[in-house]
Amino acid sequence: MSENSDVRIFLACQPLTLNRKEAIAYTGLPEKTFSMLEKDGSIRGRRYGKNGSLIYRRIDLEYMVARLFDAELGEFGVCFDGPIEFD
């Protein structure tokens, strides 16, 4: 490569946590539906930081959407019916 070349590297990484606005956009659900799922306990944000900002874990959002549509979750096609239990 020459000294004048402009090299840019982009990494496509999904965030581990999202704020409420990002969580709604990530799931693709209407805000009203998202609020109803919060009220019935299907999804729960956690307070974080000095100001207590509400954040959502991406994995919880994916699990909730999979349960909502009774679909498989994950890139490996694993269906989640609940937590994994070990002996």
SULGIHU-V361837 format. One record per residue. N is the residue number from 1. RES is the residue in one small letter. PSI is psi as a letter, one per 40 degrees, with the letter a starting at -180 (999 if undefined). OMEGA is omega in whole degrees, 0 to 359 (* if undefined). NEAR is the number of other C-alpha atoms within 12 Angstrom. Layout:
N:RES:PSI:OMEGA:NEAR / N:RES:PSI:OMEGA:NEAR
This chain:
1:m:i:178:6 / 2:s:i:180:6 / 3:e:d:184:6 / 4:n:e:182:6 / 5:s:i:179:7 / 6:d:h:183:8 / 7:v:h:178:9 / 8:r:h:179:6 / 9:i:h:178:6 / 10:f:h:178:6 / 11:l:h:179:7 / 12:a:g:180:6 / 13:c:h:177:8 / 14:q:i:179:13 / 15:p:i:178:17 / 16:l:d:180:17 / 17:t:i:180:25 / 18:l:i:172:26 / 19:n:i:186:24 / 20:r:d:181:27 / 21:k:d:179:21 / 22:e:d:180:23 / 23:a:d:179:33 / 24:i:d:179:27 / 25:a:d:182:16 / 26:y:d:182:27 / 27:t:d:182:29 / 28:g:e:180:16 / 29:l:i:174:23 / 30:p:i:182:15 / 31:e:d:180:18 / 32:k:d:178:12 / 33:t:d:179:18 / 34:f:d:179:30 / 35:s:d:178:20 / 36:m:d:179:15 / 37:l:d:175:23 / 38:e:d:183:22 / 39:k:d:181:13 / 40:d:e:175:12 / 41:g:e:179:13 / 42:s:d:177:21 / 43:i:i:182:31 / 44:r:h:174:26 / 45:g:i:178:29 / 46:r:i:178:18 / 47:r:h:182:17 / 48:y:i:173:15 / 49:g:i:184:9 / 50:k:d:181:7 / 51:n:e:178:8 / 52:g:f:179:11 / 53:s:h:180:16 / 54:l:h:178:20 / 55:i:i:180:26 / 56:y:h:176:31 / 57:r:h:180:27 / 58:r:d:182:28 / 59:i:d:177:24 / 60:d:d:179:29 / 61:l:d:180:36 / 62:e:d:179:32 / 63:y:d:181:28 / 64:m:d:180:32 / 65:v:d:178:28 / 66:a:d:178:24 / 67:r:d:181:20 / 68:l:d:182:19 / 69:f:e:180:14 / 70:d:f:184:14 / 71:a:i:174:17 / 72:e:i:184:19 / 73:l:i:172:23 / 74:g:i:183:17 / 75:e:e:181:8 / 76:f:e:177:8 / 77:g:f:180:10 / 78:v:h:179:13 / 79:c:h:181:19 / 80:f:h:178:21 / 81:d:e:181:15 / 82:g:a:182:13 / 83:p:i:177:8 / 84:i:h:180:8 / 85:e:h:180:6 / 86:f:i:178:4 / 87:d:999:*:3
